[in-house]
Amino acid sequence: MRAKIDRVDQPEPGLLCVTIRVDEAKAVLLLSTHPGALGAGIVDDRPRGERAGQAVSQLRRHAKGAVIDRIEQSNRFIRLSLSRAGIARFLVCAPRKPHGGWWLAEADGSIVVRSPGARPVSLDEDDHFRERDLASLRESGQIVFGAHRAARKSQLRGLLDKYHKRLSNKRDAILQDLERAAQANELHERATLILAYSSEIPANSTSFEAKTWEENPRAVRIELDPTKSPTELAQELFQKSKRLKRGLNIAPHRLEAVDSELDAVERLQQQFDQEGPDTLATRLAELGVTTTSPREEARKRRQAGGRNPYREFVATNGAQVLVGRSAADNDRLTLRVARPHDLWLHARGVTGAHVVVPLAKGKSCSPEALVDAATLAAHFSDLRGELLVDVLYTPRRFVHKRKGSAIGSVSLDREKVIAVRIEAERVARLLRNEKKA
């Protein structure tokens, strides 16, 4: 066959669409690269979808105006023989997890352009290529498109089921936290009894018996650590009891949030068969499930200027709150992202995330947004779990990086302090309202 290429698109992962002109009539050559759905066919209308990425744009530039001299297919590859201005090239498609790949090669095998993650290989004659004619390509067009959509849908189902399992495991972990938190009162009682009887406990004891102070006292046996004094052990138990009680305060809200996510996932699982791949991909993205490969995600981040150095949350009034991901990211957020008039926050006296509230010039932060941002500064610090935390805040213009200071370390010219009382419900709401990258 001889067909001239007008354009190349990749409307969705695993599907390359080549708009061709045969005898002045337009048609669309579909090349499916999904594992288990490798195929080529011709349809009348071009499927719509994503805009062309960098690799597809380059392929489009190299392929536009080229003539397809031959289309061949084996069990492992589809090969298009192209010619333009006397130069012969080959467009090869191959199924490889997760979505397959393609590459454009010179006659000597050197690569002109390839899809992200594709691993070009030399084609052996043992692949038993068979030539496809125009009639067979037209007959298989809808079959190829249907097989591609089915493979795409199966892949999305796997992603959804995997996400459901992760949420279920998270729910189980929260329930275990609740069970452990229920021991808080028992630990507090043991610590109190150790202090009360400390003068009567012989040195190097491994245990002792005492009676509780209830209306109907009961005898309890308390295990001791002979390497620690009764006072040290009691303080450890008090601290552990305190931590467990903090967990008991926030765990129900965490459980409520994960139950809400599970409900949404299970609704989509029930409706899965009735929805098309495009709708499913959109709904999965709304749930926070990534439907593209890690390589493709990395490529998109590079094109966008790299990974964001912050997580983004939404305050009660809709204000944006940015939270640094790491010490190095704190520097990037504060020194490169934040503007002089933005509000900057940090938990006082401890290691923690830099927090920034972007503000319009001349505007101040609302009290509710300030409390939300301060709550996040406390939560993403070494004081997470404390009930009352002092948080510094100041315009970004008063935050400076001293020469030779440690990564993430800054100095303030002036600051104010807000003592924020940590409300478990507020923390849970803010975490639920995190914007997915």
N, C-alpha and C positions, 0 to 999 in steps of 0.2 A: 504494500500500500504506500501511497505518497500523500501525506497530509502536512499542511503548514501550520506551525504553532503561532497562535495569536497572544496567548497569555498563560500563566501558570499560577495556580492558587492552592492553598492548603487550608480549607475551611474548618477542619477539625483534625485532631491528632489521628495519624494513620491513614489519611486520605489525601492523595495528590490529584488535583483536577487540572487537566491540560485542555484548554480551549483550542480546538483545531478547525481548520477550514479544508473541506474535501470537496473538490469540484464546485467551489464558490458557496457551498452550504456549510453552515457552522454546526459543530457538534462538540461534545465534551467527553474526553477520554478520562475515565476514572481509573486510578491506580491505587488499589488498597494494599497497604503494607502491614496490616494487623497480623500478628501471629495467628495462624489457623484460618486466616481469611485473605491470603495473598491472591490477587486477581486483577484482571484488566477487562474493561468493558466500556462501551460507548452509550451515552444517554443524550437526550436533547437539551436538558436544562442543567446549568451549573449549580450544584448545592452551595448555599450561602453559609457564611460562618465567620470565623476569625479573620482579622486583617493579616496580611502577609507579614511574617517576621523577616529578620535580616537575611537568613539563608534563602528563604523562598524568593525574596526580592532579588537577590543575586542570581538565583536560578532563572527567574523570569527574564532578567536582563540578558543572560547568556543564551536562553532558549528562544526568545521572541524572534520570529522570522525564520527559524530553522525548519528544515523539512524532515519529517519522520519517514525514513526509507523502509524501516522494518520494525515490527514489534514481535518479540520472542518471549516465551515463558517456559520456565522449568518448574520443578517442585520447590525450588529455593529462591528463584530470582525472576524478575521481569526486566527485560533489556530493550531499550529503545535505541535504534541506530539513527543518529541525527547528522545532518550536514547543513552547513551554512557558510557561504562564501568560500567553498572549496575545502572547508575544514570539517573533518569527521570527528564526532564525539559520541559517547554513550551515556544515556541516563539509565541508571540501574536502581531498582527497588528491591528491598529484601526485608523479610519479616524478622524482627528482633524485639524482644521485650523492652519497654512496654508497648510501644506503638509502631515498631518497625522503623525503617530509615531508607534514605535514598542518597545517591551521589551522582554527580556529573563528572565524567572522566574523559581525558584525551585518548586518542587511539593508542598511545604508548602506556596507558594505565595511570598516568599522573592525575591527581584529583584537582578539579577546577573549583567545585563547591560541594558541600555535603550538608545533610540535615544535622542538627544538634544530636550528639550521641551516636551517630552512625559510624560503623566500622567497616570501611571499604575493604573488600577482599577481591582476589583475582578470580575470574570465572573460569571453571574447567569445562572442557568439552564433555566431560562425563555427566554434566548437569542435564544433558539431553534436552536442549532447547527445541521448542516447536514454534513455528511461525504462526502468528495469528492474522487472519485476514479480516477485512472490514465487516463481512457478514457475521462471522463468529463473534466479533467484538460487540456488534449491535445486539445479537441474541443474548449475550451474557451481561449486558449493561445493568439491568435491574437486579439480576441475580448477584452480581458483584457488590452493588450498592447495599442490597439487603444483608449479605453476609458481613459486610463491613459494619453496618449498623448493629447487627446482632453481636458481633465481637466486641464492639465498643460498649454496648449495653451490658454484656457479661463482665467486662472489665470494671465498669462503674458499680455493678452489683458487688463485686469483690471488695472494692474500696468502701462501700457502704457497710458491708458486713464486718469488715475489719475495724471500722470506726465504732460500730455498735459494740464489738467485743472490747475495744479499748475503754469505752464509757462504762461498760458492765464491770470491768476490772477496777476502774476508778471508783465506782459505787461500792464494790466489795471492800476496797481499801478504806473508804470513809466509814462504812459500818464497823470495820475493825477498830478504827480510831474511836468511834463511839463506845465500843465495848471496853477499850482500854481506859477511856476517860471516866467510865463508871467506877473505876478503881480509885479515883482521886480521894474520895472521903475516907476510904480504908487506909490509904497511904498517910493521909493527914492524921488519922487516929493513931497509927503506929508511931509516927514522928512525935506526937504529943506524949504518948506513953513512954517513949525512950527518954525524952527530956525529964519527965516527971520522976522516973525511976533511975536516972543516970547515976546518982550517988550510991545506989544499991547494987549496981551491975558490976560484978567482978571483972578485973582486967582480963583481956584476951578471951572474953566469953563469945561463944558462937550463937547463943540464943538465951532468952530468958522468958519467964512467964509473968503476966500481969493481969489485973482485972480492969475492965473498962469502967467508966463513970456514969453509965446509964442507970436508969431507975432500977432495972434488974441487971446488975453487973454480970458480965460473963468473962470467963478466963480465956486469954489469948496467948499464943506462943509466938514470939517475935524473933525472927532470924537476925543475927548481927554479923557485922564484918569485923573480925578481930584486928584488922590493919587500920581501922578508923576508930576514933573516939566516939562515944555515944552522941556527943554534940554535933560532930561532923556528919555522922550518919543521919541524925535527925534533920539537919539542914538540907541534906541531899533529898530526903524524902519530902520535906516541905516544898522544895523547888520542883520536884517531879509532880507532886500533887497540884501545884500551881499551874504548871504547863498543861497538865491533863484537863484542868478546869477551863483553861483558855480554849483548848481544842473542843471541849464540850459546848462552849458558847457559839463557836463558828461552824462546827461540823453539821448541825441541822440545816444551815443555810447552804453549805456546800452540797449537801445531799439533795436539797430542793432544786438547786441549779442543775445538777447532773441528771436528776429525774426528769426535769423539763427537757433537757437535751435528748435523753433516751426516748421520751414520748415523741419528739419530732422525728427522730431517726426511725422509730418503729412505724409511725404513720407513713413515712416515705417507703419503707419496706413493704407495707401492705398495698400501696398504690403503684409500686414499681412496674408491674407488668403493663399497666395502662398508660405509662408515660413513655415518651420518646427520648432518645439519648441526649438531645439538646436540652430539653426541660430537666432531665435528671442531672446533667452536668451543672446547670444553673442552681438547682436546689441543693446539690451537694456543696457547691461553693458557698451558698448561704449558710450552710451548717458549719462551714469552716474546714471542709474536706478538700484537700488539694487533688485535682484531677489530672495534673500534668506531671511528667517525670521529674525527679530531682535535678537532672541535668538541665531540663528546660526551665525549671524554676531558677536555677543558678544563672542561666543565660539571661533571663528576664531581669534578674536583680542587677547583673552587670550592666545591661543596657540602661537600666534606670539609675545607674550610678552606684551600685553596690547595695548591700544589706542595710536596711534602716538601723541606725544605732539606738533606736528607741522602740518601746511598745506604746501603743496609743489607746487611751481610755477616754470615755465620755462622762463628763460630770453631770450632775443632776440637771443643771440648766442648759445642757448641750455643749458646754465648753470643752475644748480639746485639752487633754492632759497627756504630756509625753514623759515617759519613764525610761531612763537609761538601762541598757541590758547588762552592761559589765563596766569594769573600771575604765577600760579604753573607750567604750561607748559613751560613758559619762563625759569624758573629755570632748568627744565629737559632738555630742548633743549640746553641751554648754558653750563650747568655743566656736562651733561651726554652724549649728542649726539654729540655736536660740538667738534672737535679736536683742539689742540693748534694752528695749522697753518691755520685753517679756518678763514674766514673774518666774523666779528661780527658787526652789525649795530643797531642803535636805534635813534629815533627822539630825538632831543636835548631838554632837559628841561621839558619834559612832559611825562605823562603815555602813554605807547604804547607797541607794540609787540617787542620781541627780534627777530632779523632777522640774519640768518646765510647763508653764501655762502660757501659750501664745496669746498675745493681746494686741489689739489695734493701738496704734500710736496715740498717746494721750488718754487711753482708757485704763480703768482700774479693774482688778479682779473682783468678782462678786463674792460676798461672804460664803455662800454655799459652795461655789467652785473652789474657794480657798480651803475650806474644810475637807472637801473631796481630795484635792491635791495633797494636802498635808497628811490625810489618811493613807494615801498611796505612798508618800515618802516614808511614813512610819512602817507600813506593811513591807516595803521592799528595803528593809534595813535590818541591822542586828537587833533592833528592838521589836521585831515582829512578835506579836503575842502579848506585849505589855498593854495594860488598860489605859495608861495615860502617857503620852509621848510629847516631848518638846520638839518642835520643828522650826528651823530657821527659814525665813523667806525674805527676799530682797529683789529689786529689779536686776536683771542680768548684767547691767552695766557696772554693778558693784562687785562682780565676781571676776577674779583674776587668777591666772596660772603663773605661779612663781617659777623662775628658772631653776631647773634641777629638782623640782618637786616630783613626788611619786605620781604614777599614772592614776588619774581620777581624783587627785588631791588639788584643791583650790583654796584661795584665800578670799575673805570678804572684807570690803572696806566699811560696810555698814549693814546691819540686818535687824529684823524684828523677830520675835519669837511667838509662836502660837502653841499653846498647850492643847493638843487635840485628844479628846477622849475617843478611844477606838470602839466603834459600834460594829458588831459582827454583821448586822444586816447591811450597813453601808459598805463594808468591805466586800461582802458577797455580791452586792449590786454592781459595784465598780468592776469587779472581776468578770461578771457576766457581760458587762458592756464593753469589754475590750474589742477593739476593731481588729479583725483578722488581716494579716499581711497578704 
